[in-house]
Amino acid sequence: RYTDDRSYALGREFMGYLDYRLQNMGGLKAFLKGYFSTYKYTVITTEHFKNNLEFFSGLDLTQEFNTYVYGEDEAEGEEKSANPAHPLSST
């Protein structure tokens, strides 16, 4: 199985962005603690994770997931940062 190396950096940035958005609720760790204890022995999907995260936070994260997880509106070969406050640097 092949995993695009960009997924690690972009995934890390996206999780940091979610932590920022949830800071008033204890951050991403507060959500993950309960989520993991409830679903640790089950298979989950991205949509399940998103739905539970939205329920926990009261936020609509559809656009963020569409852009940074599902890659909608991504130009061919274009890299984008998952965290708008920290765009990818050109190297």
C-alpha positions in Angstrom: 0.0 0.0 0.0 1.3 3.4 -0.9 0.7 6.5 1.2 1.5 9.9 -0.2 4.3 11.4 2.0 2.4 14.7 2.0 -0.3 13.1 4.0 1.8 13.1 7.2 2.7 16.8 7.1 -0.7 17.9 5.9 -2.5 15.6 8.4 -0.4 17.0 11.2 -1.3 20.5 10.2 -4.9 19.7 9.9 -5.0 18.1 13.4 -3.3 21.2 14.7 -5.9 23.4 13.0 -8.7 21.3 14.6 -7.0 21.6 18.0 -7.0 25.4 17.5 -10.7 25.5 16.5 -11.6 23.4 19.6 -9.4 25.4 22.1 -12.4 26.8 23.9 -13.6 23.2 24.5 -10.3 21.8 25.8 -8.8 21.3 22.4 -8.6 18.2 20.3 -7.3 16.1 23.2 -10.5 16.6 25.1 -12.5 15.3 22.1 -10.1 12.4 21.4 -10.1 11.2 25.0 -13.8 10.5 25.0 -13.9 9.4 21.3 -11.1 6.9 21.8 -12.6 5.4 25.0 -16.0 4.9 23.2 -14.7 3.6 19.8 -11.3 2.0 20.6 -12.4 -1.5 19.6 -14.3 -0.5 16.4 -13.5 0.5 12.9 -14.4 4.1 12.2 -14.6 6.1 9.0 -13.6 9.6 8.3 -17.2 10.6 8.1 -17.9 9.1 11.5 -15.0 11.0 13.0 -16.1 14.2 11.4 -19.7 13.8 12.5 -18.7 13.1 16.1 -16.2 16.0 16.1 -19.0 18.3 14.8 -21.4 17.0 17.5 -18.8 17.6 20.2 -17.8 21.0 19.0 -21.0 22.4 17.5 -19.0 23.5 14.5 -19.7 22.7 10.9 -16.4 21.4 9.6 -17.7 20.3 6.1 -15.7 22.8 4.1 -12.5 22.1 6.0 -12.9 18.3 5.5 -13.8 18.8 1.9 -10.8 20.9 1.2 -8.1 19.3 3.4 -9.2 15.7 3.8 -11.1 14.9 0.6 -9.0 17.3 -1.6 -11.9 19.0 -3.3 -11.0 22.1 -5.3 -7.4 21.0 -5.4 -5.5 21.9 -8.5 -3.4 19.1 -10.0 -0.1 19.0 -8.3 -0.8 21.9 -6.0 0.1 21.5 -2.4 -1.9 23.3 0.2 -1.5 23.8 3.9 -4.2 22.3 6.2 -3.7 25.2 8.5 -4.4 28.6 6.8 -2.4 30.3 9.5 0.7 28.3 8.5 1.0 28.0 4.7 3.5 25.5 3.2 6.8 27.1 2.5 8.3 26.9 -1.0 11.4 24.7 -1.1 
